[in-house]
């Protein structure tokens, strides 16, 4: 059995969006591409949509039927907003931590650079020939950059132990 009807395939249909003339909520429906059908009511309102000259009791019953749907939609929207807000706060904290880590690295590298200046002709303040190995690393010598990263990680670990207390989980 063809779920799209005799002689039709899924490509013959288009998904449309409309706003219900009864409850005012948006809804989606499918219609033939070649013969678009405009729907005025969502599936929930097809049975009780407004009618010209309807009795007040019918109108009240129709509007009461919307109450539960609208309350559920409002509760869902509130829950989604709370989820997104919580997620956003977590992401902001993550960004702040990343920026702090970046600033810590920059400060460390600036401390290292300031300790390695040319004091005498051809001599670094650390006693080696200028530019020394440390300046080579800071200027992009990839073979020695790992050593600086290891030292910085040890410094960061010590700072964590000082603020958080406890044993070093890495040795």
C-alpha positions in Angstrom: 0.0 0.0 0.0 1.4 3.4 -1.0 1.4 5.7 2.1 1.2 8.8 -0.2 -1.9 7.7 -2.0 -2.4 6.0 -5.4 -0.1 7.4 -8.1 1.9 9.6 -5.7 5.4 9.5 -4.2 7.0 11.5 -1.4 8.4 14.0 -3.9 4.9 15.1 -4.9 4.3 16.6 -1.4 5.6 19.7 0.2 5.6 20.5 3.9 3.8 23.8 4.7 3.6 25.9 7.8 0.5 27.9 8.8 -1.0 29.6 11.8 -4.2 28.1 13.1 -7.2 30.5 12.8 -8.7 29.1 16.0 -5.9 28.8 18.6 -3.3 31.0 16.8 -0.5 28.4 17.1 1.8 27.5 14.2 1.4 24.0 12.7 2.9 22.0 9.9 1.1 19.9 7.3 1.7 18.3 4.0 0.0 19.1 0.7 0.5 18.2 -3.0 3.1 20.5 -4.7 0.9 20.8 -7.8 -2.3 21.5 -5.9 -1.4 23.4 -2.7 -4.1 23.3 -0.1 -4.3 26.1 2.4 -5.4 24.8 5.8 -6.9 27.2 8.3 -6.9 25.0 11.4 -4.4 22.8 13.2 -5.3 19.1 13.8 -6.4 19.9 17.4 -8.9 22.5 16.2 -10.4 20.9 13.2 -13.3 19.6 15.2 -14.1 22.8 17.0 -12.9 25.7 14.9 -14.8 29.0 15.0 -18.1 29.2 13.1 -20.2 32.2 12.2 -22.9 32.8 14.7 -21.7 30.1 17.1 -23.4 30.0 20.5 -21.4 31.5 23.4 -21.3 28.1 25.1 -19.5 26.5 22.0 -17.0 29.4 22.0 -16.3 29.0 25.7 -15.8 25.2 25.3 -13.5 25.8 22.3 -11.4 28.3 24.2 -11.2 26.0 27.3 -9.9 23.3 25.0 -7.0 25.6 24.1 -6.1 26.2 27.8 -4.4 22.9 28.4 -2.5 23.0 25.1 -1.3 26.6 25.7 -0.3 25.9 29.3 1.7 22.8 28.1 3.4 24.9 25.4 4.2 27.6 27.9 5.7 25.0 30.3 7.8 23.5 27.5 9.1 26.9 26.4 10.0 27.7 30.0 11.8 24.4 30.5 13.7 24.9 27.2 14.7 28.5 28.2 16.0 27.2 31.5 18.0 24.4 29.8 19.5 26.9 27.3 20.3 29.4 30.1 22.0 26.7 32.2 23.9 25.5 29.1 24.9 29.1 28.3 26.2 29.7 31.9 28.3 26.5 31.6 29.7 27.6 28.3 30.5 31.1 29.7 32.4 29.5 32.6 34.3 27.3 30.2 35.3 30.3 28.1 36.3 32.2 31.2 38.5 29.3 32.3 40.1 29.0 28.8 40.8 32.8 28.7 42.3 32.6 32.2 44.5 29.7 31.1 45.6 31.6 28.1 46.4 34.7 30.2 48.4 32.4 32.7 50.4 31.1 29.8 51.1 34.5 28.4 52.1 35.8 31.8 54.4 32.8 32.3 56.0 33.3 28.9 56.4 37.0 29.5 58.1 36.2 32.9 60.4 33.9 31.1 61.2 36.4 28.4 61.8 39.2 30.8 64.4 37.0 32.6 66.4 36.5 29.4 67.6 39.8 28.2 71.0 40.7 26.7 73.0 42.2 29.5 76.5 42.2 28.1 77.5 42.1 24.4 76.6 38.5 23.3 75.5 37.3 26.8 72.1 36.6 28.2 71.1 37.4 31.8 71.0 33.7 32.4 74.7 33.4 31.6 74.4 31.6 28.2 75.2 33.1 24.8 72.6 35.5 23.6 70.0 34.5 22.3 69.9 31.7 24.7 68.0 28.4 24.4 65.0 29.8 26.2 64.7 32.7 23.8 65.0 30.2 20.9 62.0 28.4 22.4 60.0 31.6 22.9 60.8 32.6 19.3 59.5 29.4 17.9 62.0 26.6 18.2 59.6 23.6 18.2 62.2 21.2 19.5 62.5 23.0 22.8 58.9 24.2 23.2 57.8 21.0 24.9 60.2 21.6 27.7 58.7 25.0 28.4 55.2 23.5 28.3 56.2 20.8 30.8 57.6 23.4 33.2 54.5 25.5 32.8 52.2 22.5 33.5 54.2 21.7 36.7 53.8 25.4 37.8 50.1 25.2 37.1 49.7 21.9 39.0 51.5 23.4 42.0 49.2 26.4 41.9 46.2 24.1 41.8 47.5 22.1 44.8 48.0 25.3 46.7 44.4 26.5 46.1 42.5 23.2 46.1 44.6 21.3 48.6 45.0 17.5 48.7 47.4 15.2 46.9 48.8 15.6 43.4 46.8 13.2 41.3 49.6 13.1 38.7 52.4 12.2 41.0 
